[in-house]
Amino acid sequence: MSKSQGVKRSATRFATIRQAFSRVMLGANIVALLLLWTVCGTTYLPPSHYSVITVAGLAFPIVLLLNLVFLFLWIFVNWRYLWIPILGMGLVWNFIMDYHPINIGANKDESDLKVVSWNMQAFYRVDDKMDEFDEKIKSWNADLMVFQEEYGGKMVDHVDSFLSQRGYKKAADNGRVVYSRFPILHSWSPDAPTGHANGIFVVDVLADADTVTIVNCHLESNLITKEDRADGRAAMENHIDRQTIRKARTLWGKLARSARMRAAQTDCITQLLDSLPQGHPVIVCGDFNDTPISYAYQQVDKRLQNAYRNAGNGIGVSFNERFFYFRIDHFFHSDNWTTLSVEIEQHSPFSDHNPQIVSLRRQENKR
């Protein structure tokens, strides 16, 4: 056999192997896209009936990353198949942007309304940092501060006194609090399912001659213990055995039960929103205990603007815990405002959640 024949045979063999690999990769890519579409599709299913399935939204970043890997591989393996992951991810582009928005350029306009939303974790991490905590609150210079889990005896008294001296009025219900520089007209708690001190609190304030409704949300917690988190870390580090699998099933059931409760609470929020007059200014914010790929987020997002989607960048981690990098605290507002900026202050020393600071600009034609 001549040298040229040997080269041709090697080239043919390489082409055959490459074609076979492309077919296998194509099948795997299609499976990855089906998983991505399925995870996004679970947000349309009410957890009251499909709670075990809807928890799959937590897998969204993993499935998305898998599809991005295929996009990268096709560049080197067979660029003609690039259209498959591009088209597949394009079909769920809105979900991708909900999870990881991209907004280029900062809006320098002066804000009309500045709001802070924050889960305080009952001030567990504040006792020895009170002066630092006070300075942080002063630095925000917010018009509204919407807190969840504001418990803690002397710390609550301290914050009340500190903010009262600066002209803030307070409305509160079971740890859900609104501090306002505007007059508070009235407040109430809707008849929503509650559990473990979670729930919904509604406050009307008079801002610039308009009644603005603030919906402070602390939806049902997943009740993940330190042991659950340790098991999750072990699974992520590939320490998987029968006991870990059993614990994972228990954790999945716990997440499913919490998702059912959050669905009922979300339905209460959407009923409230649907009952408001058209054009009524409203803000819905707080600890949803759910990521953007969830029934709770998507149901509110259908009705309002999401501030982080409009002005944020990246994942925007709001849960301040290692290995659990999620955005579970959300901020929605009606079309009466434009989102100017959103900042989620990372690595807060005061809570297991990071505060979200939102600046809004009133749209004149929406008064």
C-alpha positions in Angstrom: 0.0 0.0 0.0 1.4 3.4 -1.1 1.9 6.3 1.3 -0.9 8.2 -0.4 -3.4 5.3 0.0 -2.5 5.1 3.7 -3.1 8.8 4.2 -6.5 8.5 2.4 -7.5 5.6 4.5 -6.6 7.4 7.7 -8.5 10.5 6.5 -11.5 8.3 5.7 -11.3 6.6 9.1 -11.1 10.0 10.9 -14.1 11.3 8.9 -16.1 8.2 9.9 -15.2 8.6 13.6 -16.0 12.3 13.4 -19.4 11.7 11.8 -20.3 9.0 14.4 -19.2 11.3 17.2 -21.3 14.1 15.7 -24.4 11.9 15.6 -23.9 10.9 19.2 -23.4 14.5 20.2 -26.4 15.6 18.2 -28.6 13.1 20.1 -27.2 14.2 23.4 -27.7 17.9 22.5 -31.4 17.2 21.6 -31.9 15.5 25.0 -30.3 18.5 26.7 -32.6 20.9 24.9 -35.6 18.8 25.8 -34.5 19.0 29.5 -34.1 22.8 29.2 -37.6 23.2 27.7 -39.1 20.8 30.2 -37.6 22.7 33.2 -38.9 26.0 31.8 -42.3 24.5 31.1 -42.8 23.4 34.7 -43.3 27.1 35.6 -46.7 26.9 33.9 -47.8 24.0 36.1 -49.5 24.9 39.4 -47.4 23.3 42.2 -50.7 22.5 44.0 -51.0 19.6 41.6 -47.5 19.1 40.3 -45.3 20.1 43.2 -42.7 17.3 42.7 -42.2 18.3 39.1 -42.1 22.0 39.5 -39.1 21.8 41.9 -37.2 20.9 38.7 -36.8 24.7 38.1 -33.8 24.6 40.6 -31.9 22.6 37.9 -32.2 25.3 35.4 -28.6 26.7 35.7 -27.2 23.2 35.3 -29.3 22.4 32.3 -28.5 25.8 30.7 -24.8 25.3 31.3 -25.0 21.9 29.6 -26.5 23.5 26.5 -23.9 26.2 26.4 -21.2 23.5 26.5 -22.8 22.0 23.4 -22.8 25.4 21.7 -19.1 25.7 22.4 -18.4 22.1 21.2 -20.2 22.5 17.9 -17.8 25.3 17.0 -15.0 22.7 16.9 -16.8 19.5 16.0 -19.2 20.6 13.3 -20.2 24.2 13.0 -23.1 23.3 10.7 -25.0 22.1 13.8 -24.6 25.4 15.7 -28.1 26.4 14.8 -29.5 23.6 17.0 -28.4 25.0 20.5 -28.9 28.6 19.3 -32.5 27.9 18.1 -33.2 25.7 21.1 -32.1 28.3 23.7 -33.7 31.1 21.7 -37.1 29.5 22.3 -36.6 30.0 26.0 -34.7 33.2 25.8 -37.1 35.1 28.1 -36.4 32.5 30.8 -32.7 32.9 30.3 -32.9 36.6 30.6 -35.1 36.3 33.7 -32.4 34.2 35.3 -29.4 36.0 34.0 -30.3 39.4 32.6 -27.9 41.5 30.5 -28.3 45.3 30.7 -25.6 47.5 29.2 -25.1 51.0 30.4 -26.3 52.7 33.6 -29.3 55.0 33.7 -28.1 58.3 35.2 -31.5 59.9 35.6 -32.5 61.1 39.0 -34.8 58.7 40.8 -38.3 59.6 42.1 -38.5 56.6 44.4 -35.8 54.5 46.2 -36.8 51.2 47.8 -34.9 48.7 49.8 -36.2 45.1 50.1 -34.4 42.8 52.6 -34.9 39.7 54.7 -33.4 40.5 58.1 -33.0 37.0 59.4 -34.3 38.2 62.8 -31.2 40.3 63.3 -29.2 37.2 64.3 -26.0 38.7 62.8 -26.5 42.3 63.9 -26.1 42.4 67.7 -22.4 43.1 67.6 -22.5 45.3 64.5 -25.3 47.8 65.5 -23.3 50.9 64.6 -22.2 49.5 61.3 -25.8 48.5 60.6 -27.1 52.0 61.4 -24.6 53.5 59.0 -25.7 51.1 56.3 -29.3 52.1 56.6 -28.4 55.8 56.5 -26.3 55.3 53.4 -29.2 54.0 51.4 -31.3 57.1 52.1 -34.3 55.1 50.9 -37.9 56.4 50.7 -39.3 52.9 51.5 -37.7 50.0 53.3 -39.5 46.7 53.0 -38.2 44.1 55.5 -39.0 40.5 56.2 -38.2 38.6 59.4 -37.9 41.7 61.5 -37.8 40.0 64.9 -35.4 40.3 67.8 -36.8 42.3 70.7 -34.2 45.1 71.5 -33.0 45.2 67.9 -36.5 46.0 66.6 -36.9 48.7 69.2 -33.5 50.1 68.2 -34.3 50.2 64.5 -37.8 51.6 65.2 -36.3 54.5 67.2 -33.4 55.0 64.8 -35.7 55.3 61.8 -38.4 57.3 63.6 -35.9 60.0 64.4 -35.3 60.2 60.6 -39.0 60.7 59.8 -40.0 57.1 58.9 -43.4 55.8 59.7 -43.9 52.1 60.3 -46.5 49.4 59.5 -45.8 45.8 60.6 -47.4 42.4 60.8 -45.6 39.3 62.1 -42.1 40.2 61.0 -43.2 41.8 57.7 -42.5 45.5 57.9 -42.7 48.7 55.8 -40.8 51.8 56.9 -42.0 54.8 54.9 -41.1 58.4 54.5 -44.6 58.9 53.0 -47.8 58.9 55.1 -49.2 55.4 55.7 -52.9 55.3 54.8 -53.7 51.8 56.0 -52.4 48.2 56.0 -53.7 44.7 56.1 -52.8 41.1 55.7 -54.8 39.2 53.0 -56.4 35.9 53.9 -53.6 33.8 52.4 -52.3 30.4 53.6 -49.6 30.9 56.1 -47.0 28.7 57.7 -43.8 29.1 59.8 -44.4 32.9 60.1 -44.6 33.4 56.3 -47.3 35.4 54.6 -48.2 38.6 52.8 -48.6 42.1 54.1 -50.1 45.0 52.2 -49.5 48.7 52.9 -50.9 51.7 51.1 -48.8 54.9 51.3 -49.6 58.4 49.9 -46.7 59.3 47.6 -46.9 62.5 45.5 -50.7 62.6 45.8 -51.0 59.0 44.6 -51.9 56.0 46.7 -49.2 53.4 46.2 -49.8 49.8 47.2 -46.8 47.9 48.7 -47.1 44.1 48.8 -44.5 42.8 51.2 -44.0 39.1 50.5 -42.4 36.4 52.6 -43.5 33.2 50.9 -43.2 29.8 52.4 -39.7 28.9 53.4 -38.2 25.6 52.1 -37.2 24.9 55.7 -33.7 23.7 54.7 -31.7 22.9 57.8 -28.0 23.0 58.2 -28.0 19.2 57.9 -29.8 19.5 54.5 -27.3 22.0 53.3 -24.4 19.7 54.3 -26.0 16.9 52.4 -26.4 19.1 49.4 -22.7 20.1 49.6 -21.8 16.4 49.9 -23.8 15.5 46.7 -22.2 18.4 44.8 -18.8 17.2 45.9 -19.7 13.7 44.6 -19.9 12.1 48.0 -22.9 10.0 46.9 -24.0 6.8 48.7 -27.3 5.2 49.6 -27.7 7.4 52.6 -27.1 10.6 50.6 -29.7 9.4 48.0 -32.3 8.8 50.8 -31.7 12.2 52.3 -32.0 13.8 48.8 -35.4 12.2 48.4 -36.5 13.5 51.8 -35.2 17.0 50.8 -37.0 16.8 47.5 -40.3 16.1 49.3 -39.7 19.0 51.6 -39.1 21.3 48.7 -42.3 20.0 47.0 -44.4 20.7 50.1 -43.1 24.2 50.4 -43.7 24.8 46.7 -47.4 23.9 47.1 -47.8 26.4 49.9 -46.0 29.1 47.9 -48.3 28.5 45.0 -51.4 29.1 47.1 -49.8 32.3 48.5 -48.9 33.4 45.0 -52.5 32.9 43.8 -53.5 35.3 46.6 -51.0 37.9 45.4 -52.2 37.6 41.8 -55.9 37.9 42.9 -55.0 41.1 44.7 -53.2 42.5 41.7 -56.1 41.6 39.4 -58.5 43.4 41.7 -56.6 46.7 41.6 -57.9 49.4 39.2 -56.0 49.6 35.9 -53.0 51.9 36.2 -52.9 51.7 40.0 -49.2 52.0 41.2 -48.1 48.9 43.0 -44.9 47.3 44.2 -44.6 43.6 45.0 -41.3 42.7 46.7 -39.7 40.5 49.3 -38.4 37.0 49.9 -40.2 34.7 47.5 -38.1 31.7 48.4 -38.1 30.8 44.7 -35.9 31.4 41.7 -37.0 33.1 38.5 -37.7 29.7 37.0 -40.7 29.1 39.2 -44.5 29.4 39.3 -44.4 32.1 41.9 -42.0 34.4 40.0 -43.6 33.8 36.6 -47.2 34.5 37.7 -46.3 37.9 39.2 -44.0 38.6 36.3 -46.9 38.2 33.9 -48.6 41.2 35.6 -45.8 43.5 36.5 -42.3 44.6 35.5 -39.3 42.9 37.2 -36.8 45.4 38.3 -33.8 43.1 38.2 -34.7 41.9 34.7 -34.9 45.5 33.6 -31.7 46.9 35.1 -29.7 44.1 36.6 -26.8 42.0 35.3 -25.9 38.5 36.0 -27.5 36.0 38.3 -27.8 38.5 41.1 -27.4 36.2 44.1 -29.7 37.2 46.9 -29.3 34.2 49.2 -26.1 34.8 51.2 -25.0 31.2 51.8 -22.1 29.2 50.3 -23.0 26.6 47.6 -26.5 28.0 47.4 -26.1 30.7 44.7 -29.7 31.7 44.0 -31.8 34.9 43.5 -34.9 34.2 45.6 -35.7 37.8 46.6 -37.5 39.7 43.9 -38.8 43.1 43.2 -41.7 43.9 40.8 -43.5 47.1 40.0 -46.3 48.4 37.8 -45.8 50.3 34.6 -46.1 53.6 36.5 -42.3 53.5 36.9 -39.2 52.8 34.9 -36.4 50.9 36.7 -33.3 53.1 36.8 -31.0 50.8 38.8 -30.9 47.7 40.9 -28.2 46.8 43.3 -28.0 43.5 45.3 -25.3 44.1 47.9 -23.2 40.9 48.0 -21.9 39.2 51.1 -24.0 41.1 53.6 -22.6 40.6 57.1 -26.0 41.3 58.7 -28.2 38.5 57.3 -28.3 35.3 55.2 -30.0 37.4 52.5 -28.5 40.3 50.5 -30.4 43.6 50.4 -31.9 44.7 47.1 -31.8 48.5 46.5 -34.0 49.7 43.6 -34.3 53.2 42.1 -37.4 54.0 40.1 -38.4 56.9 37.9 -42.0 57.9 37.6 -43.5 57.9 34.1 -45.5 61.1 33.7 -48.0 59.6 31.3 -48.7 56.8 33.8 -50.1 59.1 36.5 
